[in-house]
Amino acid sequence: MKRVDALKKAGVNASEIDRTSGPIGLFKTKNSSAITVSVLAEIVDAYESSPAQ
C-alpha cells in the first residue's frame, strides 16, 4: 500500500490513516466518467453518513 506507507513516512499517525479512503487508486481504467461517478458516490455517501450539524 503505497499511500499508507507514504502517510506513515510523512508522520501521519495510525488513527488518522485509518480514517482515510482512497478508492481512486483501485481503478484500472482510464475512463474519466467512471472515475468521476465513483468519486461523487463516495462524497455523497460520506455526506449522508455524517451526523447532522
Sequence and secondary structure as in RCSB ss.txt:
>XXXX:A:sequence
MKRVDALKKAGVNASEIDRTSGPIGLFKTKNSSAITVSVLAEIVDAYESSPAQ
>XXXX:A:secstr
 HHHHHHHHTT  HHHHHT   GGGG     HHHHHHHHHHHHHHHHHHS   
